[in-house]
Amino acid sequence: MDKLFLLDAYALIYRAYYALIKNPRINSKGFNTSAVLGFVNTLEDVLKKENPTHIGVAFDPSGPTFRHEAFEQYKAQREETPEVIRLSVPIIKDIIRAYRIPILEVQGYEADDVIGTLATEAGKQGITTYMMTPDKDYGQLVSENVFMYRPKYGDKEFEVMGVEEVKAKFNIESPLQVIDMLGLMGDSSDNIPGCPGVGEKTAQKLIAQFGSIENLLSHSTELKGALKTKVESNKEMITFSKFLATIKTDVPIEQIGR
């Protein structure tokens, strides 16, 4: 049976680097190999444990994406990429090529969008697909054949999340509502602003009551007090935050280069 794994490269590289931050692996030339070692160990774990029939590794391209063009502040608060990671990425790409694993990268789109497009297409074709990433926003893509595969970290083992697990994690009715949750509560890691003053619990209540951001905004007169003021005075920001949080599933994947 076909089993496709799509790896979110930068998320896994960062995770590997910071997992060894207190005990970095330095080679004989003085180079910090933590990111390289950690990523390769993760890749080897997947290949041996899961034995995928198909696999690809998605990278963010250099230069801005459509989200940066729409919102200059997108990911602006992130610290600059540590030099060790910048120097490690070309090495990791060489290693991936040596494995004969495709590198998935499309100019103007993030790795999430490339993975979202490929996973959605594969899922429709009945291929069991695993998106390997620690990032919660991928929950919106989960469907009958598409799963999140969260890497092990510290004492935690790999975690597979399907439709029911995503619904339970966010206390929502459908994985697609992950987008509405992030649009309301924001996401500090991606600098998605959300609605000021609305956290996860309030976002859950609003989505449980209204189902979607669009429905909430068209029925905001039903809200009361401070919450009504917050939502009504930030309608544009909430709508825009949903746009930023939405992973694309229609990337022109014919542009993927190796």
Salt bridges, closest charged atoms under 4 A:
GLU44 OE1 - LYS48 NZ 3.10
ASP45 OD2 - LYS152 NZ 3.49
GLU50 OE1 - LYS3 NZ 3.27
GLU50 OE2 - LYS49 NZ 3.32
ASP94 OD1 - ARG97 NH1 3.10
GLU105 OE1 - LYS93 NZ 2.95
GLU110 OE2 - ARG67 NH1 2.97
GLU110 OE1 - LYS75 NZ 2.68
ASP113 OD1 - ARG67 NH2 2.70
GLU159 OE1 - ARG150 NE 3.41
GLU164 OE2 - LYS167 NZ 3.35
ASP180 OD1 - LYS242 NZ 2.74
ASP187 OD1 - LYS136 NZ 3.60
ASP190 OD1 - LYS75 NZ 3.76
ASP190 OD1 - ARG78 NH2 3.09
GLU214 OE1 - LYS242 NZ 2.90
GLU232 OE1 - LYS228 NZ 3.38
ASP250 OD1 - LYS248 NZ 3.95
